[in-house]
Amino acid sequence: MVIINPGNPTGQCLSAENLREVLQFCYDENLVLLGDEVYQTNIYQDERPFISSKKVLMDIGPPLSKEVQLVSFHSVSKGYLGECGQRGGYFEMTNIPPE
């Protein structure tokens, strides 16, 4: 399953409850969650701040925090400082088996 949080171009962020529901669904259906979080610094509202999928997953605790497979995508070139001409990104894998 793929989620984009925050959305582009609006910067709309998923709530912690939304993320819990998505993570529970991935656990129930044995799905890998791909979380595109490259726009996390591009938030234009204070009412709903950015919360990472990994933070919510770890806050839930076991068994989800030990079993849900999560790949979070991040960027060093999509921020609000005008560095979009540069290219740089990375991903973090959580609970992905080494084989």
PLY file of the C-alpha trace (Angstrom):
ply
format ascii 1.0
element vertex 99
property float x
property float y
property float z
element edge 98
property int vertex1
property int vertex2
end_header
0.00 0.00 0.00
1.24 3.50 -0.79
0.46 6.69 1.11
1.66 10.21 0.40
1.89 12.23 3.59
1.78 15.18 3.47
-0.01 15.57 0.19
1.45 17.59 -2.64
0.75 20.41 -3.42
-1.67 21.12 -0.56
0.49 20.00 2.36
-2.55 18.24 3.88
-1.32 15.85 6.59
-2.85 12.57 7.67
-3.88 12.45 11.31
-2.40 9.96 13.75
-5.77 8.16 13.73
-5.72 7.91 9.91
-2.21 6.47 10.06
-3.20 3.97 12.78
-6.05 2.74 10.59
-3.74 2.35 7.58
-1.13 0.51 9.66
-3.78 -1.79 11.13
-5.08 -2.55 7.64
-1.54 -3.37 6.45
-1.10 -5.66 9.46
-4.44 -7.41 8.89
-3.81 -7.90 5.16
-0.03 -8.57 5.43
0.82 -5.61 3.19
4.04 -3.59 3.00
3.39 0.12 3.55
5.31 2.53 1.32
5.19 5.96 2.93
6.14 8.88 0.68
7.03 11.55 3.26
9.28 13.74 1.10
7.19 16.89 1.62
7.19 16.77 5.42
8.83 20.21 5.69
6.25 21.78 3.35
3.41 22.22 5.85
1.36 25.40 5.65
-1.02 24.89 8.55
-0.66 24.52 12.30
-3.93 22.67 12.93
-2.62 19.28 11.80
1.17 18.89 11.98
3.10 16.22 10.10
3.38 12.90 11.95
5.53 10.18 10.44
4.21 6.71 9.77
7.12 5.25 11.73
6.34 7.33 14.84
2.72 6.16 14.81
3.82 2.56 14.20
6.24 2.64 17.15
3.63 4.33 19.37
1.14 1.53 18.64
3.52 -1.05 20.06
3.61 -4.82 19.51
2.60 -6.77 17.62
2.19 -4.12 14.89
5.43 -2.27 15.71
7.36 -5.53 15.35
5.60 -6.91 12.26
4.28 -4.21 9.92
6.77 -3.73 7.10
7.29 -0.03 6.40
9.44 1.73 3.82
9.57 5.50 4.39
10.81 7.75 1.58
12.50 11.05 2.44
14.21 13.87 0.56
16.85 16.48 1.15
15.74 18.43 -1.94
12.01 19.07 -1.49
12.11 21.49 1.43
11.08 25.11 1.68
14.57 26.59 1.28
14.50 26.46 -2.51
16.81 23.51 -2.95
14.52 21.77 -5.45
17.12 22.13 -8.21
19.30 19.73 -6.25
18.49 16.04 -6.08
18.82 13.91 -3.00
16.71 11.29 -1.33
16.85 8.26 0.89
14.59 5.62 2.37
14.34 3.87 5.70
13.13 0.29 6.01
11.43 -0.94 9.17
10.70 -4.63 9.86
11.90 -5.65 6.39
13.51 -9.11 6.50
17.18 -9.06 5.42
16.71 -11.80 2.85
0 1
1 2
2 3
3 4
4 5
5 6
6 7
7 8
8 9
9 10
10 11
11 12
12 13
13 14
14 15
15 16
16 17
17 18
18 19
19 20
20 21
21 22
22 23
23 24
24 25
25 26
26 27
27 28
28 29
29 30
30 31
31 32
32 33
33 34
34 35
35 36
36 37
37 38
38 39
39 40
40 41
41 42
42 43
43 44
44 45
45 46
46 47
47 48
48 49
49 50
50 51
51 52
52 53
53 54
54 55
55 56
56 57
57 58
58 59
59 60
60 61
61 62
62 63
63 64
64 65
65 66
66 67
67 68
68 69
69 70
70 71
71 72
72 73
73 74
74 75
75 76
76 77
77 78
78 79
79 80
80 81
81 82
82 83
83 84
84 85
85 86
86 87
87 88
88 89
89 90
90 91
91 92
92 93
93 94
94 95
95 96
96 97
97 98
